């Protein structure tokens, strides 16, 4: 690998300049919804640092333009095929278009993917920024040791830029944000009201809780898990109406127990999520979408590493569900609903869990 990519990157002697950077390219090749949303804190940080700059994004997420639509600074999105070498013409068409541009700054914010580093090295730019780690090679003008970064994925991307600028560590971090317009939020409230109008029990309720019961792989919690969880939650808070958010394949995961909302349009789905009082699910892309709408989000972690993928900021709570019963977890969340004043259960920081 070193023969192809060059020597491992070394920390730069001088910080990135605060002036003279107008064209920026971010190479973030993950195709998942969660990672695509977790890039938005870095975009916000770039906007705050270089408010007059234009940002291009190189990604493998189909439809990424839907997510970044309301980021005024985002100009062009180079959309690579998810399996690039199986579609060489489409791959090289997008890479060729990227190569025709000259940038002031190119960023590879992924600490593991060597593919992102390859695309950074292909780009024409004065400054090149990325993490240095055992898994990354290739010359950079500014390298930041990944060992110094926060575990949180969203925070680590912001840390990369702040470190390159020579800024001190901060407890204030921008949250993921899909930037719904006021019109989209109004449409979400109207759509949710139509759903609630179908059930007489919704009248007079204190608020609405959205449940998304799907997830990928071993993160999926079956209906036999959700049934005792929901029984406990409803018993603790009969003053809340529950609504199921139906997955992309269009089938209820909870046996039709609650009124449902379904949409294949991510922004329409996000608009309805923003109208909820609380959102609850296991770790999944829709959890990150809910967090990006600013609805109080409860993300339940039973397999993946909560310190890395958990929601943060606002009234969001990462729920450590490892080796706990559904009823126990529901009891914790019941105490965390807005206005209850309870605090979440914490996990020892040295506890290690597998990455997704």
N, C-alpha and C positions, 0 to 999 in steps of 0.2 A: 504493500500500500504506500509506503514512503517513497518508492521510486515513481509512483504516479502522482501523489499529492504533495510531495516535498516533505520537509522537516516538520515536526510538531510545532504548533504556533507558540510564540513566546510573548509574555506580557509587554505591552508598548511602554516606551519611556515617557511619552507625552500623552495627555488626554485628548480625546476627540475635540475639535474646535466647536465653539458655539455659533460661529458665523461661517458663511461660505458653503453651507450644505443646503442645496435646493432640490436635488433629485435623489430619492432614496429608493432602494429595492430591498424588500424583505423576502428571503428564500425560506419558506416554511412548508415543507412538502407533505406533511401529514394530511390524510384524507378524511379523518374523523371529524364529526360535528363538534365534539368537545374541544379538541385542539384548535380548530378553526375559531371558535369563540374565545378560547384562552389567549389568542393572539391580540384580541382587541385592547387589553391593557397596555401592551407595547405600542400599539398605534396611538392610543391616547397620550402616552408619554412622549412619543415622537412629535405629536402635534403641539404639546406644551413646550417642548424644547426647541423645535424648529417650526414655528407657527406658519411660516410662509412657504414651507416645502411641499413637494408633491411626492406621494408614496405609491410605488408599484408593488404588487405582491405576486410571488411565484408560489403556486400551491397545486396540490393534487385533489383538492376538494371540489367536486363538481357543484356548480351553483354557489360558489363562494361570494359572487357578486351580490347575491340576495342578502347575505349576512352583513357585508360591508357597505351596503347601498347608501346609508345615510352618514357615512364618514366622508366629509367634504374633501379631505386631503387625499383620499385614495383615488388614484387615477386609473391605472390599467391593472387588470388581473390576468396574469399568464396562467391559464388553466391546463395543467399537464394531465394526461390520462393516468388513472389510478395505477395501472400496470403498464408503465411506459414502454418497456422493451417489447411488449406484445403489440404495441401500436406505434411503431417507429416513426411513421410519417407525421402523425399528430404531435408526437414528442418533439421531433426536430423542428417542426414548424413553430411551436411555441418558444423553444430555446433559441431558435434563430431570430425571432422577433425580439426576444429579450437582449440578445447579443448586439442588435443594431442600435441599442441605446447606450449612452454613457452616463454613469451615475457618479454622484459625489460620495455616497455611502451605500455599501451593501452589507446586510446583516444576515447571518445564519444563526438563529436563536436556539436551534435544537442541540442539546448537549450530546446526543447519541447518533443521530442519522448522518452517515458519511455522504449520503446522496445530497443532502442540503449543502454540505461543504463543497461537493463537486460543482454544484450549480453556482455557488458563490465564487469559486475560482474561475468559472467560465465567464462571469460577468465582468464588464469593463467598469472599473471604479477607482477613485483615488484612495478611499479608505475602505477597509474590509474588517468587519467586526464579527466575532464569534467566541464561543466557549473553547477553552483548552481543557482536554481531559484525555484519559487513556484511549477512548474510543474515537477521538477526532485527530486528524492530521491535516496538513495543508497550511501554507503561509498566510498569515493575516497581518494587517497593520496594527490591529488592536485585539489582543487575546485576553480573556478574563477567565481565571481558574474556576471551573464549575464547582470545585470543592467548597468555594466560599459562598455559593448561591443558596438562597432559601430553598427548602424542599418543595414548596408550593410551585406548581407548574406556571401558573399565571404570574406569580410574583417573581419567579426566576428570570423571566423574559425582560421584565422591567429592570431588575437588578443588573442584567447584562449591560444595558444602555447606561444606567446611572454609574456603574463602575467605570465604564470606558470614558465617561465625562469627568471622572474624578469626584463625583458627588458622594457624600457620606451616606451610610445606611439610614433607612427611614422606616418608621412604623406606619407610614401612610402609603397605601398602595391603591392605584386605580382598580376598580372592579371590572369584570367582563360586562360589556354593554352592547346590545344590538341596536341601540338608538332608535327606538320606536318613535314615530312622529305622534303628535297630539291626535291627528286623525286616526291613526292605527290604534291608539289606546282607546279612543271613543268607540271604534268599531268592535274592539275586543269586549268592552263592557256591554255593548248592545247584544253581541252574540251570546255572551254568558247569560244575560238576562233572558234571552229566548230559550236557552237550555233550561234555566231554572223555572220558567213559566210552565213547563210540562209536569212539574211535581208540586202538589199542594203543600207538602211538608216543608218546602223551602221558605214559605211565608213566615216572616218574623224571626228568621235566624240571624245570629250575630255576625256571621261571615261565611265564606265559602272556602273549603279546602279541596285542592286538586290532587288526585292520586294518579300517578303513572306507574303501572305495575310491571312494565316490561324492562328488560336489560339484556345484554349479550352475554353468552358463555355462562360461567359459573357465578356471575353477578345476579343472574335471574333468580328472583324469589317467587316460588309457585303460589297458586291460589291457597294451598294448605298453609302457607306461611302468612299470607295476607289476611286470611279470615280471622284468626285470633288477634292479629294486630288491629284490624278495623273494629272488631267487637270491643276491644279495650278502649280504643280512641273514641268511639261513639258513646260509650258509657261514661267516659270522663267529660266529654264535651257534646252533649246533645244539642247545644246551642249553635253548632256549626253544621252546615249542609255540605255533604261530600259530593264531588263530581269526579268521574273517571275520565282521564285523558287517554283516548284510545290510540294504540300504536299504529305505525305506518301501514301495517298489513290489514287494518280495518276490522279487528275482532276484539271484543271485550276480554280482558284478562281476569275480570272479577265476576264473571257469570251474570252480567247485567244487573248487578246489585244497586247501582247508582245511575243517575242521568249521565249521559256521556257527551263528550265533544271530540270530533275527529276532523283533521285537516291534513292534506298532503303538502300544504303551503306553509313553509317555516315561519314566515312573517305573520300570517294569519294565526297560526298556532301561538306564536310569541305574544300576539296582541291579547289573546284570551288568557294566557298564563299571567299576563300583567294585571288582569282584572281580578285575579284570585286574591284572597287574603293570606293564604299559605299554600305552598306546593310541597309535596312529599313524594320521594321515590328512592330507589336504590341508585348507586353510582351509574350514570349513563349520560349520553349526549343531551337528552331532554332536560336532565337536571341542570346542566350547564346553560342550556337555553333559558330555563326559568330564572336562574341566577342573573342572566344577562338582561332580563326584563325588570329587575329590581323587586320582584315579588319575594317576600321572605321564604327562603328555600331550605328545606330539611333534607339533606342528602345522607342516606343510610349506607354505611360501608361494612360489608361482611367478608369481602375477599380482597379487594384492591387496597392500595396504600392510601389511607385517608390524608396523611400529611402532604402527599404529593398532589392528589386529585380532588381534595375536598373544596367545598365552596367557602368563601370568606367575605368579610365586610358586611356592612348594613345589618340586617336582622337575619342573616344566613347562619345556619348551624350545620356543621359536619357531625353526624351521629356515628359514634363508634359502636357498631353492632356485632363485633367479633365475639362469638361464643355466648351470645345473649339470646333470650327467648323473644319472640315477636311481641308478647304482651309487655315484657320489661321495656323494650324499645318504645312501644306505643306510650307507656306511662311517662317516659322521659319527654317524648315529643309533646304530649298533652300538657306538661308543665312549662313547655317553651313557647306555646302559642302566644301571640301578641297580647300583652296585658297581664300575663301570669307572673312575670318577674323571676322565673326560675333560671338556673344556669345549667348548661349541658354537662354531661359526663365527659371527663377528659381521659386520655390514654397516655401512659408513660411514653415519652418521646423515643426511648430506645427500642420500643417494640417494632419488629420488622415484619412486613407482609409483602407478598409477591406483587410485582408490577403487572399492569394489565397487558 
